[in-house]
Amino acid sequence: KMENYRKKAFEELSKEMDIKGFRKGHIPANVIEQNVDKGYIEARGKEIAIQHSYADAVVKEKIDVVARPEVKIETEDPLTYTATVATMPVMEIKDYKSIKVKKETPKVTEKDIQDVVDDLKKYSTTYKEVDRAIKKGDRAEIDFEGFDDKDVAIEKTKSKNHPLIVGEGTLIPGFEDQLIGLKKGDKKEFPITFPKDYGKKYFQDKSIKFKVEVVMVEEPTTPEVNEQLIEKMTGKKQTVEEFKKEIETNLIARKEEEAKQKQENEYIEKLLKEAKVELPEALIEEESGFILKEVKEEIQGKGVEFSKFLEHAKMTEEKLLEKYRVEAERRLKIRLALQFLVKAEEVKVTEAEIKAEFEATKSMYPATEHPKIEEEFTKGNLANQLANRLVLKKLFDKVVH
């Protein structure tokens, strides 16, 4: 067997090497021996031998491996070795059928519907500059800056031409009330006490003096919600009552989806308490690595160098991996628990169901995107995602009650 693996080593080297007078892949073994250290050729043969024999053993013994093996060579001639590998852990969930979660029946009130109508009015509101004192609901632009008790400007409290709708509460509580009655060009100084739970610790429960100047005041014109406005905003010809009915239908659908998601999340939490599994270290490390990769991509997607992020956070990749360990274990337990249930409940999906789900997904995108989506489906990536989604949907429909 080793002789065959040595031949394979020569074949691989023949394809990799550049030797004058010979084409790649056609270099004789004796020429390779003259140009390559014999020990390297022998090591390459052993490497191929271990790869092949390990793969054969895994298939023959039906071992469900989850990581690369740690290989220890026991003897050189004949070549014998021990491969230690993490295997898929066994999940135990004794009494998942007794898990119950309360299902909420979503309700939509008149206020919920009116809030959507009011949002439509808000998005359709136009503003015109006026020369009068600020009233609640006006749009204003202001310059402001915060100062300490010694009248020294505080860093990062300054803003110029800051836009706001007075009364919407986008600034610190009490700030916007101080603007009412001021006109363009007016200046005012007043103290504001920051909330105890404010995001930046320095400002929590602290009184800061602000100096403000009004740059501009605009008066709103809010349109009436009628058939013309509805058609302009939605592209549909509807009466106000039909529009409100559609809002109610959409709100019910959204709240039902939210309630279902909440119920499934509660089920998973209870399922995890019943689940017993011993996770291999290799699996935890691999999952922690996936989380780190996700974080890297997210940070770099915002245009920030990951090395700069680490420097600012005073962290290292090793510390982050350790930090993500708990989340990695949780993700793995959830995944294994759901796989256990899928098998126990014999949940399966058909090709026809996957195809139907694909068509439904495709219809949500413009026609120009369809060829790209169809290509993803043909490759298998999208098909697998849709299959997993359908399996989970079927599973939760069976077990969550």
N, C-alpha and C positions, 0 to 999 in steps of 0.2 A: 504493500500500500504506500509506503513512504517513497518508493521508487517512482510511483505514479505522481505523487505530489511534487517530487523534485522536478519531474518533467514539466509539470504545470508552472513551476517557478521559472524554469528556462523559457517557456512560452511567453510568460508575462514580461520577463526581462527583455526578450527579443523584440517585443512590441514597444518597449519603452526606450531602449538604448539607441544612440547614434554612433555607429561605427563606420568609418570610411570604407567604401567598397561593398557595403551590404545594405539592402533595403530593410526598413523596419518590419519585424515579423518574420524575417527570413535569415536571421543570424544563427549560424550553427552553435550547438552547445559548447563545443571545444573552444570556439572563438570567445564566447561569453566567459568561459572559465579563465581565459587568458587575461581578461579585462576587468573581472569582478572578483573580489575577495571570496574565497571558498566558504568562509564562515557566514558571509551574508547570504549566499545562495542557499546554504543549509537552513539558515534562520527563516528565509522566505518560504522554503518548502514546509517547515514546521508550522509556520503561520497559516498557510493554506490548509494543511492537514487538520489543524485545530478548528478552523472555520467550518470545514466540510463535515468533519466527524461530530462536532458539537451540534450543528444544524440537523444532521441525521438522527442523533440521539434525542433531541427535543421532539422531533416529529414522531419517532418510533415510540417514545414513552408518553406521548401526548401531554407534554409539560406546557402549561400556560405561563410563559415567561413574561416579565414586565420590565426588564432592564438588561443591560449587557452583563455577561458573566465575569466573575473574577477568576482568572485562570492561573493555576499553579502547576508547573511542570514537575512531575515526580521522578521520572527517569528519562534519560536522553536516548538510549538505545537498548531495547525498543522504546519509542516515544510513548510515554503514558502521562496523563495529566488529570487533574481534578478541576472541574468547573463548578463554581458556586454561584447560583443565580437566584434573584428574587422572583417568586412566582405570584400569580394573581391570588390575593388573599381570599379566604373563605368568609363570606358574610353570613351572620346568623341573625334572623329576626323571628322570634318565637311567636309573637301574637299580634301581627300587624292587622289582622281582620277585626280586632276589637277597637282599633283607633277610630275615634269619632271627632269630628270638628263641626262646630256650629255654622250653619249656612245663613248668611244675611240676605234678607229680601230688600233689594234697593228701592228707595222711594224718591220720586222727583216732585218737588214742591213748586208752587207758583213762583216763589222767590228764585228758585234755580233757573226757571225759564226766563224770568224777567232779567236776571243777571246777564244772560246771554244776549237778550235784546238790548240791554244797556251797553254791553260791550260793542255791539254793532253800531249803536249811536255814537259811542266814544270814538271808534275808528273812523266814523264818517264826519266827525266834528271838524269844522274849519276855524281858524283863528285870524283875527284882524287887530293890528296894533291900535291902541287907544291912549289918549292922554287923560287918564283919570287914576284914582286910587285903586289899589289891588283889592279884588273881592275873591271870595272862595270860588274855585272853579276856573279862575283866570290862568292863562299860561304866562309865566314870567321868566326872565333871564336875570340872574344876579351875579355879582362878584362878592365873594366872602372869604374871610380868613379868621382862624381861631388864635386867641392869645391867652397866656397864663396870667396869674395874679400879679406879675411884675410887668405886665404889658409887653411881654416878649412873644413874638410870633412862634406858633407851634408848627413843627414840620408836618407836612402832608395834611394840613387843614385848609389849604388855599385852593380856590377854584374861580375861574373867570368865565363869564358868559354861561353860567350853569343853568340849564333849562329845567323847569319843573312845572307841574300843574298844582297850584296852591290848594292844599286840602287833601291831596292824595296820600300824604304821609310817607313820601320817599326819603325825606330827611329826618334827622333826630326828632323824636316827639317834642312838640312845643315850638320848634324852629319856624315852621310855616305860619303859625298863628301870629308870629311877630312881624310878618310881612304885610298882613292885612292892613289897609289904610295908607300904605306907602305909594308914592308915585315915581315915575321915571326920574332918575337923578337924585332921589332921596337917599340919605345915609342914616344908618341906625346902629347902635351898639346895644347888645343884650347878652345876659348869661344864659347858658343852656346846660342842664345837668344830664349827663349821658346815662343810659340804662345800666343797671348792675351787671347784666349779662351781655354787654356790648362785646363785639368780636375781638377788639384789641384791648388787652388788659390795662394798658396805660390810661385809657379813657373811662374805664368802668367806674360808675357812680361819681364821676368827677365833674365839677362845674367849670365850664370853659366860656370865656367872653368872646363873642363873635362880632366882627365889624362887617356890615353888609351895605352894599350899594345896589339900587335897582337900575338895571340896564335897559329893560324893556318890559312893557305890560301889553298883553294881548287878550282880547275878549273872545270867548267862544261863541260859535253859532252852531247849535245842535239841531240836526234835521229831524223831522217827524218820521217815524217808522211807518212807511206805507208801501204799497205794491211797487212803486217806482224805485224806492231805495232798496227794497228786497231784491228786485231783479238786477239792479246795478251791482249789488254786493255778492249775490249768489249765482247770477246768470239764469235764475228760474223765475217764471211767472207764477206768483202765488199770492193768495190773500194773506193778511196778517195772521188770521186764525190758522190757516194751513201751514204758514211758516212756524208758528208756535208749536203746532202739533208735530212737525218734523223735528224741531228742537227737542221736544219731550222724548220722541222715539230715540234720537241719538244719545240723549243723556241717559236714558234707561239702559241702552246697549252698553254705554261706557261704564256705568256704575255696576252693571251685571258682570262685566269683564273684570273690573277692579275687585268685586266681591269674590269672584271665582279665584282670582290670583291670590287674594288674601287667604282664602280657605285652603288652597293648595300649599301655600307657604306654612300655614299652621300645621297642616298634615305632615309636611316634611320635618318640622321641628319635633313633633311627637314621634315620628318614625325614627329620627336620629337617637332618641332616648332609648328606643327598643333595640337599636342596631348594635351588634357586637362584632368587631373586626379588629384584627391586628395588622396594621399597615406596614409593609416593608419600608425600610429607610430609603431605599433607592427610589421608590415610588413617590415618597414625600418630597425628596430632593428634586425629582423631575418636575413635579407639580409646582413647587416653589419657583423653579426656573421659568415655567410657563407664565406665572404671575408676574415675575420680574420683567419678562419680555413684554408683556402687555403694558406694564407701567412705563417701560422705556419708550415704546412706540407712542403711547399717549403723550408723554412729555416732549418727545422729539417732534410729534405732530403739531405741537403748539409753538414750534420754532426755538425750543430751548435745548441746548446741548446737555446730554445726560451727565457728563462729567461736571458741568457747572452746577447742575441740580444737586449732585452728591456733595459737592463742595459747600454749597449754600446750606444744605440740610445737615452738614457735618456727619455724613453717613458714608459707608462703603457698600459695595455690592454684597459682600459677605454678611454685613449687618442687616441689609434689606432682606436677604434670603432667609435669615433667622426670623425676622419680623413677620414675613409672609408664611411662615411654617404653620401657624394655627389655621389660617385661611386655607392653606393647601390641604391640611388634614380634613377640614370641614368639607371642602369641595369633593375630595376623594370619597369620603363616607357617603355623601349625598349620591354621587354617581353610582357607587357600588350598591347602595340600598335600592336605588331605582332599577338597576340591572337585575337585582335579586327579585324584585316584584314583577318585572316584565316577564321573567322566566317562570316564576311561581304562578302567575295569572295567565300564562301562555298568550301574551299579547302579540299579535302579528298584524302586519299591514300588507295589502296586495299591491301589485304593480299598478292596477287600475286606480287604486286610491291615491297612490303617489302621483300618478299622472294628473288626476283631477285636482289635487292640491297644487301641482305645478301650474296648471292652467289658471286656477284662481289667483295664484301669486302673480303670474305674468300679466293678468288683466289689470292689476293695480299700477302698472307702469305704462308710459307712453309707447306707442308702436315702434318708435325709433330704437328703443332699448331691447325689444323682443329678441333680435338675433343674438345679442350678447348673452341674454338670460338663457336662451335655448342652448347656446354653446356650453355654458356652465352646467346646465342640466345633463347634457350629453357626456361631459367629462366625468360626471359622477358626484362632484362636490355638492352641488345644490340638491341633487336627488337624495343624497345621504342626509343632508340637513332636514329636508322635508319629511323623509321617512322617520327620523328621530322625533320630529315635532309631532307627527301623527301618532307614533307609538306612545309618547308621553300623554297626549290628549286622550287616547283610548284608555291608557292605564288610569289616569286620574278620574275619568268617567266611571271606571269600575270600582276603584277603592275609596275615593273621597265621597263620603256621604254623612 
